Amino acid sequence: MIDISQTVAPKSDQLNADDLIGGPRTITVTRVSKMKEPDQPIAIYFEGDGGKPYKPGKSMRRVLLRIWGQDGATYAGRRMTLYRDDAVQFGGAAVGGIRISHMSGISSAVTMALTVTRASRKPFTVKPLAEERRPALEQPKGEAAPAGEEQGGTRQPGPRERMFAAARLEAAKGSDALRAFRDGLPERADRVLDEIGAELERIAAGADVADDDGFPGFAPADEQAA
């Protein structure tokens, strides 16, 4: 692929809307600095910025404030997707500007009213940005991935963790249920379970007490008439 978008990038000390003509860009923030310019008071540096930070306008600063809060020092490591909006106006003419479409740290879309002109406000929505999937570590040829992991890098519980989880569930039913569960295990598996034996006993003991206290039973004869 011959990427011609780099050949039309404007010469500037900041990220411009024209830099996004080729499409949206997801960035990872490295730091936020306060600037002297009143119209662009903050600069957001990001991985691979090439010395051209993102300097959000007032509307997008309001978006950042609403979603990530007022402390820019906490933005490092967070991610957002920027895109070119051709409808952004300056001096009454549509010149294009940078907008934020997705942000990390939210679980659902956030909609807020942003000022379009002095007399009008329109809803603006930011969608959640999926967590970045880390590439799986390469395994030597012929060697399987470690137990509990898939080749795609998604962590899955292994047999040991599944057995521990099942044991905790049985312990939560009480000592009798835990004892029956362990009696049904092979001797080797039961020995492995000794690693969390003390924890299981505490869970079972708590369940036994709750069972004794919580059973409604029957009221004594002298209380039934009350």
N, C-alpha and C positions, 0 to 999 in steps of 0.2 A: 504493500500500500504506500502511495506517495501522498502524504498529508499536506495539502496546499493551504490549510487554514493558518499554518504558522507563517506563511508568506504574506498574509494580509493583516497580521497583528499590528495594532497601532503602537507607535513609539511613545511610551508613557512610563511614569513612575508608579502606576497603579493598575489594577485590573479594570478593564473597560468593557462596556457592553459589546463592543466589536470583537473582543477576544472570545466571545461566546457565540459568534455567528455559526460556528461549526456544530454547536449543540451544547446542552447543559454540561456542567462540570461539578463533580462532587469533591469537596475539599476537606482536609483534616486540619483544624486550627492548631498552630504551634504557639502563638502568643498574640496578645492584643496590646497595642500601644496607643497612648493618648497623643494627639497631634495638636499643633498650634492653629491650624486653619479652622475658623469658626463654622464653615459649611461642611467640613469633613473632619470632625474632631477625633475620630478613632480610625486606626488602621489594623486590619485583621490579617496577620501573616499566616501562611499555611504551607504545608509540605509541597515542595516544587513550585513555589510562587515566583521564582526567578527574580526576586527583588521587587516584585509588583504586588503589593498587598491589596486586599479588598477593602475599600473605603465605603461602607454603606451610607446611603442617604438617610434622611430623617425617618422615612416610612419604614425602611428595613431595620433601622436602629430600634424602632418601636417594636418590631417583630422580635428581635433578639432579646430586648428587655422583657417582653411578655413571656417568652418561652424559656430562655436560659438565665434570666435574672440580671440584676444590676452590676454584679461583680465580673468584669471582663477577665480577671485573672483566672477564673474558673473555666473559661472557654477552651483552654488548651486540651487537645485530645478529642474534642467534640467534632462532629461532622455535619456538613450541610451541602445541599445541592443548589447551585446558582444557575440561572438561565437568563437569556436576553429577552426582555419584554419590549417589543416594537412600539407598544402603545404609550410608553412613558413619554411625557411631554416636558418641554422646557421652553419657556417664553411663548407658549401657545402653539408650538410646533412639536410634532411627534419625532423625537430624536432617538428613542430607544434607551433603555436603562437596565440595570441588573436587579433581578428579583430572586427571592429565596423560595424554592418550591418544597424542599424536604429538610428536616432537621432531626438529628439524633436526640435521644433523651425524652421523647414523648411516645406514648403508646397508641394515641389516636389523633386524628386530625384536629387542628386548632384553627378556629375562624375568629377573626377580629375585624373591626371596622377601621379602615384607613382613609385618611383624607386624600381626595383626588383633586379637588379645588377648594377654595375657601367656603364654597356654598354646598359642597357635596362630599359624602363619604360612601365608600363601597366596601362590601365584605371581602376579606382576603384570607385565603386558607393555606395553611402549611401542613403538609402530610408527614407522618413519621418516616424516618429513614431507617431501613433495616440495618441491623448490626453487621459490621464488616466480617465476612467469613474468612478466617485465617486459613492459608493453604496447609494441607496436611504435610507432615514431615515425610520425606522420601524414605522408603524402606529399602534396604538392600534386596537385590533380586533374589527371589526364592524365600524371602523371610516375611512371615505374616506380620500384620500390625499387632501391637500389644493388645492383650485382652481388654475388652471394654472400649476399644476404639475401632472405627471404621476407616477404610482407606480415604473416604471423603473428608475426614477430619471432624465429623460429628461425634461427640462423646456419648457413648452408650454404656449403661451399667453392665458390668461383667457378671459372671455366675456368682462370685463371692459377694458382690454388692447386692445382688438380687436375693441371695439367701439371707443376708443380714436384714434386709428390708422386710422379708417375710417373717423372720423371727421377731422383729419388733412389733409387727402387726399382731402376731399370736400372743406376745407378752402383754399387749394392751388389753387382751381379753381376760387375763388373769393367770395365776400360777399353774392351774390345771391345764389350761390350753397350751402354755409354754412347755410344760413337761411332756404333754402328748406330742407336740411338734418335734421336740428333741428326740424323743424315743423312736420316732419314725425315720430319723436320719441315719445314714451310714455312719459307722464309728469315726471315720476320717473327717467327715463333714461336721460331726458334732464337736470334734476337737478344735476345728477351725472356729466354731462358734464361741469357744471359750474366750476368744479375744474380746468379745463384747458381753461376756457372761454377767459381769457385775451390773452393766447397764440394763440388761434384760431383766435381771432380778429386781432392780429398782422399779422398772416399768410395771412388772407383774405385781409387785407389792402394792404399788399405788392403785392399780386396777382392783386388787382384792379389797382394799380399804374403801374405795369408792363404791364397790358392789355392796359391801356390808352397810355403808351409811345410806346409800340411795334406795335400798329395797323398801317399798312402802309398808309391807307386812299388814298386820291387823292391829287396831287400837285396843288397848286393854279394856275390859268390860266397863270400868268406871268412867272411861272417857267417851265411850260410844254414844252415851246419852246426851253429851254436852252439845 
